[in-house]
Amino acid sequence: MKPAKSFPLTKAEQRKYVMPTNEDYDILKKIKQLEKLKLTKEEKILVWLIKTQLEPKWRKYLLQALNKLLKKYQKK
């Protein structure tokens, strides 16, 4: 199997993200492109959430997003 690598990662990215496949590199490349654009608040949140999926403990961020949404609607 050919090792996954499309572009060099910074040392911080190497420590932070799990990048076992070429698809992971494609995702990070597109995220970096999108982060340079003027996105709406909702789009920035979506890009952030997608980026967290490259981290080993990605479930933590999904739970945070779900808890925030539940908290918003449980107040009413």
Protein Blocks (a to p, Z undefined) as FASTA:
>chain_A
ZZddfbdcdfklmmmpccfbfklmmmmmmmmmmmmpccdfklmmmmmmmmmmmpmklmlm
mmmmmmmmmmmmmmZZ
